[in-house]
Amino acid sequence: MVCRVCGQKAQVELRGRGFSLCKEHYLEWFVKETERAIRRHRMLQPGERVLVAVSGGKDSLALWDVLHRLGYRAVGLHLQLGIGAYSERSLEVTQAFARERGLELLVVDLRQAYGFGVPELAELSGRVACSACGLSKRYILNQVAVEGGFRAVATGHNLDDEAAVLFGNLLNPQEDALARQSPVLPERPGLAARVKPFYRFSEREVLSYTLLRGIRYLHEECPNAKGAKGLLYKEALNRVEQEMPGAKLRFLEGFLEEIQPRLQAGEEVALRECQRCGYPTTGAVCSFCRMWEAVYRRAQRRRLLPEGAAFSPKAPVRS
């Protein structure tokens, strides 16, 4: 196995792409491919200030690293989710990464902001932990971006993530969800753009970049992810990929090029201002405010909050 570029011993085999690369040329290829994806979908303007969702895992840290190398003014945002020692280790790894590279990091602590971390939030809301967590993360990321003057939020979703979501949405057809699945969700009033520069990289390819670049990241998965349907979908797609290298990329790109444009051709969903927080929603009150107000009512009945405690949707940010 030799490097396609220099003929020296290769360190990464890209079976689905039909070539191998040495360390030097793999790192170079990975950064250039990210830049191509950004340009292809007009995700970001050169040198733009962008908010990067950073968990402490390999994907988000690799994305932050690449965007910084490409000259973007990439600011990290880490959400402290209150999931015990896992959350503490996530914060430590993220802070170390930012400190070593002189990058700006913002932090929102869910428990400090709203009184409860994800475990209590899930129990009080009656939602599955991943659902309650995901809703909170999406809302807070957007709030911090809009109020901080960021046009776009970048996330480290990779090919495995996107293919698994697509697979799930096709098994349980949801036209709205399928129409929204894209490497770019454009900005709208009150909504920052969402971009996914790594959408064409497999999880293994991102891992290879992270290891070869020497990035220290949190290896453990979130304890709430155990049993999630997304892991089952990934396992099924990995079996197909093993027999048919490149299948996941063809599956996702085929959908994005041939099917999704037709789904997006319909009328744009009308949005209004949430009566509670003022951010865009399809109903009178957004899902985030509805969930947290219900949590506060239940918590007060159980005397888990001080008398008179009121939910405020604005999340305080610290550096």
C-alpha positions in Angstrom: 0.0 0.0 0.0 1.7 3.2 -1.2 0.8 6.9 -1.3 -0.9 7.9 -4.5 0.9 11.2 -4.5 4.5 10.4 -3.5 4.8 6.6 -3.8 6.0 6.3 -0.3 4.5 3.9 2.3 0.9 4.9 2.9 -0.7 5.2 6.3 -4.3 5.6 5.4 -6.2 3.5 2.9 -9.4 5.1 1.5 -11.1 2.0 0.2 -14.3 3.9 -0.8 -12.3 6.4 -2.8 -9.8 3.9 -4.4 -6.5 5.3 -3.2 -4.1 5.5 -0.2 -2.1 8.4 1.2 0.9 8.9 3.5 0.6 11.1 6.6 1.7 14.3 5.0 -0.5 14.0 2.0 -3.5 12.7 3.9 -3.5 15.7 6.2 -3.1 18.0 3.1 -5.9 16.2 1.3 -8.3 16.3 4.3 -7.9 20.1 4.7 -8.3 20.7 0.9 -11.4 18.5 0.7 -13.0 20.4 3.6 -12.2 23.6 1.7 -13.8 22.2 -1.5 -17.0 21.3 0.4 -17.2 24.8 1.9 -16.8 26.4 -1.5 -19.1 23.9 -3.3 -22.0 24.7 -1.1 -21.0 28.3 -0.3 -21.0 27.5 3.4 -18.7 30.3 4.5 -17.0 33.4 3.2 -13.2 33.6 3.3 -12.0 34.6 6.7 -15.5 34.7 8.1 -16.2 34.6 11.9 -17.9 31.3 12.6 -19.3 29.6 15.7 -18.2 26.0 16.0 -20.1 23.6 18.1 -17.4 21.8 20.1 -18.2 18.7 22.3 -14.7 17.5 23.0 -15.0 14.6 20.6 -12.9 13.9 17.5 -15.3 15.3 14.9 -15.8 18.7 16.5 -12.2 19.3 17.5 -11.0 18.2 14.1 -13.4 20.7 12.5 -12.3 23.5 14.7 -8.7 22.7 13.9 -9.3 22.6 10.1 -11.4 25.8 10.0 -8.6 27.6 12.0 -6.0 26.3 9.5 -8.1 27.6 6.6 -8.1 31.1 8.0 -11.6 31.3 9.4 -12.1 33.2 12.7 -13.5 30.1 14.4 -14.9 30.5 17.9 -15.8 27.4 19.8 -19.0 27.0 21.8 -19.1 24.1 24.4 -22.3 23.2 26.2 -21.9 21.8 29.6 -24.8 19.2 29.7 -24.5 18.1 33.3 -24.0 14.4 32.5 -21.7 13.7 35.4 -18.0 13.0 35.0 -18.5 12.6 31.2 -19.4 16.3 30.9 -16.5 17.3 33.1 -14.0 15.4 31.0 -15.6 16.9 27.8 -15.0 20.4 29.1 -11.4 19.7 30.2 -10.5 18.3 26.8 -12.1 21.2 25.0 -10.5 23.8 27.2 -7.1 22.2 26.7 -7.5 22.2 22.9 -8.4 25.9 22.9 -5.7 26.9 25.3 -2.9 25.1 23.4 -3.9 26.9 20.2 -4.9 30.3 21.5 -8.5 29.9 20.3 -11.5 31.6 21.8 -13.9 29.3 23.6 -17.4 30.2 24.9 -19.2 27.9 27.4 -22.9 27.6 28.4 -23.6 25.5 31.4 -27.1 24.0 31.1 -27.6 23.5 34.9 -26.4 27.0 35.7 -28.5 28.5 33.0 -31.8 26.7 33.6 -31.4 24.8 36.9 -31.1 21.3 35.5 -28.7 19.1 33.5 -29.7 16.6 30.9 -30.5 13.7 33.3 -33.0 15.8 35.3 -34.3 17.5 32.2 -35.1 14.1 30.6 -36.9 12.9 33.7 -38.9 16.1 34.2 -39.8 16.6 30.6 -40.8 13.0 29.9 -38.6 12.9 26.9 -35.8 10.5 25.9 -32.5 12.1 27.1 -31.2 12.5 23.5 -34.4 14.3 22.4 -34.4 16.7 25.3 -30.6 17.3 24.9 -30.8 17.8 21.1 -33.6 20.3 21.4 -31.7 22.3 24.0 -28.4 22.2 22.1 -30.0 23.4 18.8 -31.8 26.3 20.5 -28.8 27.5 22.6 -26.4 27.2 19.6 -28.7 29.4 17.6 -29.3 31.9 20.4 -25.6 32.3 21.1 -24.8 32.7 17.3 -27.6 35.2 16.7 -26.8 37.3 19.8 -23.1 37.1 19.2 -23.3 38.3 15.6 -22.3 35.0 14.0 -23.9 34.4 10.6 -23.3 30.6 10.7 -22.9 27.7 13.1 -20.6 24.9 12.0 -21.0 21.4 13.3 -18.8 18.3 12.9 -21.5 15.9 11.5 -19.7 13.4 9.3 -20.8 11.1 6.5 -21.7 8.3 8.9 -24.0 10.7 10.9 -25.7 12.1 7.8 -26.2 8.7 6.1 -27.7 7.3 9.3 -30.1 10.2 9.7 -31.1 9.8 6.0 -31.6 6.1 6.5 -33.8 6.7 9.6 -35.9 9.4 7.8 -36.5 7.0 4.9 -37.5 4.1 7.2 -39.9 6.5 9.0 -40.8 8.9 6.1 -40.9 12.5 7.3 -41.0 14.9 4.3 -40.1 18.0 6.3 -37.1 16.3 7.9 -35.9 15.0 4.5 -36.3 18.4 2.9 -34.1 20.0 5.7 -31.3 17.4 5.4 -28.5 19.3 3.7 -24.9 20.3 4.2 -26.2 23.9 4.5 -29.3 25.3 6.1 -29.4 28.9 5.1 -29.9 31.8 7.5 -33.3 33.3 8.1 -34.3 36.2 10.3 -33.6 35.0 13.9 -31.9 31.8 12.6 -28.2 31.4 12.0 -27.1 29.3 9.0 -26.1 25.7 9.8 -23.1 24.2 7.9 -21.5 20.8 8.0 -18.1 20.9 6.2 -17.3 17.3 7.1 -20.5 15.7 5.5 -18.4 13.8 2.9 -15.9 12.3 5.3 -16.5 9.0 7.0 -16.0 8.6 10.7 -12.9 6.6 10.0 -11.5 9.4 7.8 -12.1 12.0 10.5 -10.5 9.7 13.1 -7.5 9.3 10.9 -7.0 13.1 10.6 -7.4 13.5 14.4 -4.8 10.8 15.2 -2.3 11.9 12.5 -2.6 15.5 13.6 -2.1 14.5 17.2 -5.3 16.0 18.5 -6.2 14.9 22.0 -10.0 14.2 22.2 -12.5 12.5 24.5 -12.7 8.9 23.4 -15.8 7.8 25.3 -19.3 8.1 23.9 -22.0 10.0 25.7 -23.6 7.5 28.2 -27.0 8.5 26.9 -26.2 7.3 23.4 -26.4 3.6 24.4 -29.3 1.9 22.6 -30.0 4.9 20.3 -31.5 4.0 16.9 -28.8 6.0 15.1 -26.2 3.5 16.2 -28.3 0.6 14.7 -28.6 2.5 11.4 -24.8 3.1 11.4 -24.1 -0.5 12.0 -26.4 -1.6 9.1 -24.8 0.9 6.8 -21.3 -0.2 7.8 -22.1 -3.7 6.8 -23.2 -2.5 3.4 -20.1 -0.3 3.1 -17.9 -3.3 3.9 -19.3 -5.2 0.9 -19.6 -2.2 -1.3 -16.9 0.4 -0.6 -18.2 3.9 -1.2 -21.9 3.0 -0.8 -22.5 5.5 2.0 -21.2 8.4 0.1 -23.2 7.4 -3.1 -26.3 7.0 -0.9 -26.0 10.4 0.6 -24.9 12.3 -2.5 -27.5 10.6 -4.6 -30.2 11.9 -2.3 -28.8 15.4 -2.1 -28.4 15.7 -5.9 -31.4 13.9 -7.2 -34.2 13.8 -4.6 -33.7 16.6 -2.1 -34.0 19.5 -4.6 -37.5 18.3 -5.5 -38.5 18.2 -1.8 -37.2 21.8 -1.3 -39.2 23.0 -4.3 -42.3 23.3 -2.2 -43.4 26.4 -0.3 -41.2 27.5 2.5 -42.6 26.9 6.0 -44.0 30.1 7.5 -42.4 31.2 10.8 -43.5 33.5 13.5 -41.9 34.9 16.6 -42.2 32.7 19.8 -44.4 34.5 22.3 -42.0 33.6 25.0 -38.5 34.1 23.7 -39.0 35.9 20.3 -37.1 33.4 18.3 -38.6 31.8 15.1 -41.1 29.0 15.4 -44.0 27.5 13.5 -46.4 27.7 16.5 -47.3 30.3 19.1 -44.6 29.1 21.5 -41.4 27.3 20.4 -40.6 23.7 21.4 -37.7 24.8 23.6 -39.8 27.2 25.7 -42.7 24.7 25.9 -40.4 21.9 27.1 -38.7 24.0 29.7 -41.8 25.7 31.0 -43.4 22.3 31.6 -40.2 21.2 33.3 -40.4 24.2 35.7 -44.0 23.5 36.5 -43.3 19.9 37.4 -40.1 20.8 39.3 -42.0 23.3 41.4 -44.7 20.8 42.2 -42.0 18.5 43.5 -40.3 21.4 45.3 -37.1 21.0 43.3 -36.9 24.7 42.6 -37.0 27.7 45.0 -40.5 29.3 45.4 -41.1 31.9 42.6 -38.3 30.6 40.3 -39.2 31.5 36.7 -37.9 30.1 33.5 -35.9 32.5 31.4 -34.9 31.4 27.9 -31.7 33.4 27.6 -28.6 31.4 28.3 -25.7 33.2 30.0 -22.4 32.6 28.2 -18.9 32.6 29.8 -15.5 32.6 28.2 
